[in-house]
Amino acid sequence: MTKEDIKKIYQEFRVPQNIINHMEAVANFCEFLSDKLIDKGYKINKEEIINAALLHDTLRVCDIRDYYPENFPEGSNPENVKIWNQLREQYQEIGHEKAMAQILRARGEKNLANLIEKHGFKEI
């Protein structure tokens, strides 16, 4: 998956900028940590780890507890709120990790889906 593919996913699901910023920070840390582990001789798929970090909270809006989209900077856009409400209705019961994993599996990204699915606290 390319960075452009990831940007398209952000647009598709109207990911709020604060969540994108968080995922980018996690990806930067994953890159740093991957480099350290690779230097020590560990075999790591750095690109896949970074991509998982860049996507791990993409659907976070579907199960956020204090959901007040009008307070999101992007919440003034009715189309964003419509998509977020649909995501919450469709995936709230299973959570954002499993929801994103389902979507990625359907798009042929099995390994990436497996990584994202495991980041939930219940899975650790």
KAZIRA-V697596 format. One line per field, one symbol per residue. ss: DSSP state (A for helix, B for strand, O for the rest). psi: psi as a letter, one per 20 degrees, with the letter a starting at -180 (. if undefined). burial: # if it has 24 or more other ideal C-beta (glycine too) atoms within 12 Angstrom, else .. A space follows every 50 residues. Layout:
BEGIN
ss->???
psi->???
burial->???
END
This chain:
BEGIN
ss->OOAAAAAAAAAAOOOOAAAAAAAAAAAAAAAAAAAAAAAOOOOOOAAAAA AAAAAOOOOAAAOOOOOOAAAOAAAAOAAAAAAAAAAAAAAOOOOAAAAA AAAAAAOOOAAAAAAAAOOOAAAO
psi->prhhgghhggggjlpqhhgggghhggggghgggggghghjjqopngghgg gghiihkgkhhikpgnonhiiqhiiiohhghggghgggghihhirhghgh ggghghjjmgggggghhiiqhhi.
burial->#....#..##..####..##..##.##..##..#.............### #############.....#....#.....#..##..##..#...###### ####....#..##.###.#.....
END
